[in-house]
Amino acid sequence: MRPDGETTNAFLYCLAVAARRSEVQVVFFLAMSNHYHAGLIDSAGRLPEFLEYFHKLFSKHQNVLRGRTENFWSSEQTSVVELVGPEDVLDKMVYTLTNPVKDHLVAQAAEWPGATSLDATLRGRAVIARRPTHFFRPDGPMPEDITLDLVRAPGFEHLGPGEFSALLIERIGAVEQSAATTRRQTGLSIKGVSAVLAQPWSAQPDTEASRHELNPRVASRNIWRRIETIRRNKAFVAAYRAARDMLLAGAEAIFPAGTYWLRRFAGISCEHLPSCAA
């Protein structure tokens, strides 16, 4: 996923197409050279469909672009973390947009040459991408271009566009200053945009990936909100198991809201998602 022009446009295009197709709203995103982060709102309960389509579409494009045929994504399950409160959303947004800064690839988040929602968020603009020249047929059914309108981070609707941009700039600036201090203290240097774009697309990190670490499903600064959310998730699992037992016993069963596969592919009755679910 080296952030050259073709890869960046393809990432934006596939993201926008998948979001429109699955009714998922995009709050923020950033693509690094070997992974990406995105903040999404899944009011329609179709996140699995979004992930499947986006990952499939983008991987096929990249395999054609790079002349490869192997699996593109890791075989591990996609990490999906529920952000409980507004501050948790903002924290993850800043974390995402400053990924290249914390890795000392660039000094400022705005310098990252890859796909990022930073400029669109700060300027209140939509993200526009053109149909890639690789993999997609020129006369095919996919749109020639597509527009992705980002949505405001949940919980900050009371702020005007300028106020939210100022808040985001302040938080990002703090991370940039912290990274600069680390470089001064340790002697680290910035890789720079030119070096990032010049690296072979098949290059691999010098260090091994961490293994056997926790994979959280909930993120919250507030311990009580985190506990409440974890309990709610456990209640979902318990309700799902009870409904499954009833179904296997031949009785009529209604599965809890949030059930995906059975609802979509087996026509099983499920409770309705709350209108404010995200």
ABEGO torsion letter per residue (X at the ends): XBBBAAAAAAAAAAAAAAAAAAGBBBABBBBBAABBBBBBBBAAGAAAAAAAAAAAAAAAAAAAAAGBABBABBABBBBBBBBABAAAAAAAAAAAAAAAAAAGABABAAABABBBAAAAAAAGBBBBBBBBABGBBAABABBABBBBBBBBBBGAAABBAAAAAAAAAAAAAAAAAAAAAAAAAAGBBBAEAAAAAABBAABBBABBBBBGBBBBABBBABAAAAAAAAAAAAAAAAAAAAAAAAAAAGBBBBBBBGBAAAAAAAGBBBBBBBAABX
